[in-house]
Amino acid sequence: MTFQHYPEVAKLGAAHLFTPDLEKSLWFFRDVIGLEVTAQTETKVYLRAAMEREHHSLVLEAGDRARLDHVSWRVKRPEDLEGFHTLLTENGNEVAVEAPNREDGYGKSLRLQMPSGHKFRLYYDVDKPGVAEADRSVLLNQRYKSWNRGIGVRRIDHVNLWTTENPEAQHDWLTQNLGFKLREFIQTPGGRVGGWMSVTPLVHDVAVMQAGPHETTPARMHHLAFWLDNAADVLRAADICVEAGIIPDQGPGKHGVSQAFFLYVRDPGSGHRVEIFSNGYLIFDPDWEPVEWGMDDIATALTMWGPTDYVPHTDDNIMNTTTEA
């Protein structure tokens, strides 16, 4: 296989979530999380954060249950779509070409899925809607006013995916097919149970983890994360959530992996888990060696400090926050 240049993924673009209560989910993501609505139909809402310029970083769609439909990734160059189509098909993947979509603002895109069943979409061309004068920041490098509403998250940060398949095989697939680099991982005597991967200097744009033995689906989303500037903003976010009647699942605390400050909350309309994320470190070394956490390190890897007594919800909509394999 010969390329003028190897196709590359530039960044995480968006997550497309189904929710059984669209109105309540919209209230949560707009008024509590602080995302801005860029487009809306009877069954879908498109939202983005204060610093984001693309059409959306989140799609909420009405459905009979909570699930992740797909994750979108923007490629670096227009010609990378053709490059990825060639690479992916030569590697034995099924790839569907999708025509430009006026509703979601994307130009031509590719649809595919990981061996785990998680669905992806690759795109380059995307609309970048303007901002109403009343919402516009005085900063020319920022779309919306700071703290325009709710927590006021700055941008989408990462997605964390769970699978009943071998996580290491999914990590290898992401590297071989989309160019992701493994940054940190957890290794046990039985094999690798989780890995954090990125195409940017972030420690992870995506994490793929081993699901528990009682999962009802082979592929699901554990959480979607949005970025805030610093730890104080995350503490402020905790206050805003509690004032809105939303009790955090876990945190505030600090992860060992990524060294990031975190807070986990749930969308009351769907049960989708959202991480409010800040601090951490960036990777600029071209020869970065993945950091291995062993059996004795797992607790510190996941939570260096902070509450660790998280108890899963039992509501079916929450437990089955899944993709369809």
C-alpha positions in Angstrom: 0.0 0.0 0.0 1.5 3.4 -1.0 0.3 6.8 0.2 1.6 10.2 -0.7 1.2 10.7 3.0 -0.3 8.3 5.6 -3.9 9.3 6.5 -4.3 10.7 10.0 -7.1 11.4 12.5 -6.9 15.0 13.8 -9.2 14.9 16.8 -12.3 13.7 18.5 -15.3 15.3 16.8 -18.6 14.3 18.5 -20.6 11.6 20.2 -24.1 10.7 19.1 -26.3 9.6 22.0 -29.8 8.2 22.1 -32.0 9.1 25.1 -35.4 8.0 26.2 -36.2 11.5 27.5 -35.0 14.0 25.1 -36.4 17.0 26.9 -34.7 16.1 30.2 -31.4 15.2 28.5 -31.5 18.6 26.7 -32.0 20.4 30.0 -29.1 18.6 31.5 -26.6 19.1 28.7 -27.7 22.6 27.9 -28.6 24.2 31.2 -26.4 22.2 33.6 -23.4 21.1 31.5 -23.6 24.4 29.6 -23.5 23.3 26.0 -25.0 25.6 23.3 -27.7 24.4 20.8 -26.6 24.9 17.2 -29.5 23.0 15.5 -32.6 21.2 16.4 -35.3 19.0 14.9 -38.3 17.2 16.4 -36.1 14.2 17.4 -32.5 15.5 17.5 -30.6 18.3 19.1 -27.1 19.3 18.1 -24.9 21.0 20.7 -21.3 22.3 21.1 -19.2 23.9 23.9 -18.0 27.4 24.4 -14.6 27.0 22.7 -15.8 24.8 19.8 -16.2 26.1 16.2 -17.6 23.0 14.5 -21.3 22.3 14.0 -21.6 20.1 17.1 -19.7 17.9 19.5 -22.8 16.2 20.9 -26.0 14.9 19.2 -29.0 13.9 21.4 -31.6 11.8 19.6 -34.9 10.5 21.0 -34.9 6.7 21.3 -36.5 3.9 23.3 -33.4 3.5 25.4 -30.1 5.1 26.3 -27.2 4.1 24.0 -24.3 5.4 22.1 -24.9 5.4 18.4 -21.5 6.3 17.1 -18.4 8.5 17.7 -17.2 10.9 15.0 -13.5 11.7 14.3 -12.2 14.5 12.1 -9.4 13.6 9.8 -6.4 16.0 9.2 -6.8 16.6 5.4 -9.7 16.2 2.9 -7.7 13.6 1.0 -7.4 11.5 4.2 -10.9 10.3 3.8 -9.9 8.5 0.6 -6.7 7.3 2.3 -8.6 5.8 5.2 -11.1 4.2 2.9 -8.2 2.4 1.1 -6.4 1.5 4.3 -9.4 0.3 6.1 -10.8 -1.8 3.3 -7.3 -3.3 2.6 -7.2 -4.3 6.3 -10.5 -6.2 5.9 -12.9 -3.6 7.4 -16.3 -2.8 6.0 -16.6 0.9 5.2 -19.7 2.8 4.0 -19.4 6.1 2.2 -22.0 8.6 3.3 -23.1 11.6 1.3 -22.9 15.2 2.8 -25.6 15.7 5.4 -27.1 19.3 5.6 -28.7 18.5 8.9 -25.6 17.6 10.9 -23.3 19.9 9.0 -20.9 17.2 7.8 -19.6 16.8 4.3 -18.9 13.3 2.9 -18.0 10.8 5.6 -17.1 7.2 6.2 -18.9 4.8 8.5 -17.2 1.9 10.1 -16.9 -0.1 13.3 -14.3 -1.6 15.6 -14.2 -5.4 16.1 -15.9 -4.7 19.5 -18.9 -3.3 17.7 -18.4 0.3 18.6 -19.4 2.5 15.5 -17.2 5.3 14.2 -17.6 8.0 11.6 -14.7 9.8 9.8 -15.2 13.3 8.3 -13.3 16.4 7.2 -15.7 19.0 5.8 -18.0 20.4 8.5 -20.1 23.6 8.9 -19.0 26.1 11.5 -22.1 28.1 12.5 -21.9 31.6 13.7 -23.1 32.8 17.2 -25.9 35.1 18.0 -24.7 38.5 19.1 -26.2 38.2 22.6 -24.1 35.0 23.2 -20.9 36.0 21.5 -17.7 36.4 23.5 -15.6 39.6 23.4 -12.7 37.3 22.8 -12.1 36.8 19.1 -10.6 33.3 19.7 -13.7 32.1 21.6 -17.2 31.5 20.2 -19.5 31.9 23.3 -19.3 34.1 26.4 -17.4 32.4 29.3 -19.9 30.9 31.8 -22.7 31.7 29.4 -24.8 29.0 31.1 -24.4 26.2 33.7 -21.0 24.7 34.2 -19.8 26.2 30.9 -17.6 23.4 29.7 -14.9 24.4 27.2 -14.7 21.5 24.8 -15.3 17.8 24.3 -12.3 15.8 25.7 -12.6 12.1 25.3 -14.8 9.0 25.2 -14.4 5.9 27.3 -15.6 2.7 25.7 -16.2 -0.7 27.4 -16.1 -4.1 25.6 -16.5 -7.8 26.5 -14.0 -8.5 23.7 -10.2 -8.5 24.3 -9.3 -4.8 25.0 -5.7 -5.3 23.7 -7.1 -6.4 20.3 -9.2 -3.3 20.2 -6.1 -1.2 21.0 -4.1 -2.9 18.2 -7.0 -2.3 15.8 -7.1 1.4 16.6 -3.3 1.7 16.1 -3.2 -0.3 12.8 -6.3 1.2 11.3 -6.6 4.8 12.6 -3.1 5.6 13.9 -3.9 5.9 17.6 -1.0 5.7 20.0 -1.2 3.8 23.3 -0.3 6.2 26.2 -1.0 4.3 29.4 -2.5 0.8 30.1 -3.3 -1.6 32.9 -1.8 -5.1 32.7 -2.9 -8.1 34.8 -1.8 -11.7 34.8 -4.8 -12.4 32.6 -4.0 -9.7 30.1 -4.4 -6.0 29.4 -7.7 -4.8 30.9 -7.6 -1.2 29.8 -5.7 1.3 27.6 -5.7 5.1 27.1 -5.0 6.2 23.5 -4.7 9.4 21.5 -3.9 11.0 18.2 -3.3 14.4 19.9 -1.0 15.4 22.7 -3.8 14.5 25.2 -3.2 11.3 27.2 -6.3 10.0 25.7 -8.9 10.9 23.1 -10.4 7.4 23.6 -10.0 4.7 26.3 -11.1 1.1 25.7 -11.6 -1.0 28.8 -12.6 -4.5 29.7 -16.2 -4.7 30.6 -17.4 -6.7 33.6 -18.5 -10.4 33.4 -22.2 -9.6 33.7 -22.5 -7.1 30.7 -25.6 -7.6 28.6 -24.0 -6.1 25.5 -20.5 -6.6 23.9 -20.0 -2.8 23.4 -21.0 0.2 25.4 -20.0 3.7 26.4 -18.8 4.1 30.0 -18.6 7.9 29.8 -18.2 11.0 27.7 -15.9 13.7 29.0 -15.9 17.5 28.7 -13.0 19.8 29.6 -12.7 22.6 32.1 -9.7 24.9 32.5 -8.7 23.9 36.1 -9.6 22.0 39.2 -11.4 25.0 40.8 -13.8 24.9 37.8 -14.5 21.3 38.5 -15.3 22.1 42.2 -17.6 24.9 40.9 -19.2 22.3 38.6 -20.0 20.0 41.6 -21.8 22.9 43.3 -23.8 23.6 40.1 -24.8 19.9 39.7 -26.0 19.6 43.3 -27.9 22.8 43.1 -29.7 21.4 40.0 -30.6 18.2 42.0 -27.9 16.0 40.4 -25.7 14.2 42.9 -22.3 13.2 41.5 -21.6 9.5 40.9 -18.0 9.9 42.0 -15.5 12.7 42.8 -14.2 15.2 42.8 -10.9 13.3 42.8 -7.7 12.7 40.9 -6.9 9.9 38.4 -3.5 8.3 38.5 -3.7 7.7 34.7 -3.6 11.1 33.1 -3.2 12.8 36.5 -6.5 14.6 35.8 -9.0 16.1 38.2 -12.4 14.6 37.7 -16.1 14.6 38.6 -18.7 12.0 37.3 -22.4 12.9 36.9 -25.4 11.3 35.2 -27.8 12.7 32.6 -31.2 12.2 34.4 -32.9 11.8 31.1 -30.9 8.8 29.9 -28.4 7.7 32.6 -25.5 8.5 30.3 -22.4 9.1 32.4 -20.5 12.4 31.9 -17.1 13.2 33.2 -16.1 16.8 34.0 -12.4 16.7 33.4 -9.4 19.0 33.9 -5.7 19.4 34.6 -3.5 16.3 33.7 -0.5 16.4 31.4 0.2 16.5 27.7 2.5 14.3 25.6 4.9 15.9 23.1 7.6 13.2 23.0 7.7 11.4 19.6 9.2 8.4 21.3 6.8 8.2 24.2 6.8 4.7 25.8 3.4 3.6 27.1 3.1 3.6 30.9 2.2 0.3 32.4 0.2 0.0 35.6 0.2 -3.5 37.2 -2.0 -5.3 39.6 -0.7 -3.5 42.6 -1.2 -0.2 40.9 -4.8 -0.4 39.6 -6.5 1.5 42.5 -4.0 4.4 42.1 -4.3 4.3 38.3 -8.0 4.8 38.5 -8.2 7.1 41.6 -5.1 8.5 43.1 -7.3 10.2 45.7 -10.9 10.9 46.2 -14.1 8.8 46.7 -13.8 5.3 45.4 -16.9 3.7 46.8 -18.9 4.1 43.5 -21.9 1.8 43.4 -23.5 1.2 39.9 -27.1 2.2 39.4 -29.6 -0.6 38.8 -32.0 1.3 36.5 -32.1 -0.6 33.2 -31.7 2.5 31.1 -28.5 3.3 33.0 -27.0 -0.1 33.0 -27.6 -0.6 29.3 -25.9 2.5 28.0 -24.8 0.7 24.9 -23.9 0.7 21.3 -25.7 -1.9 19.2 -23.3 -4.5 18.0 
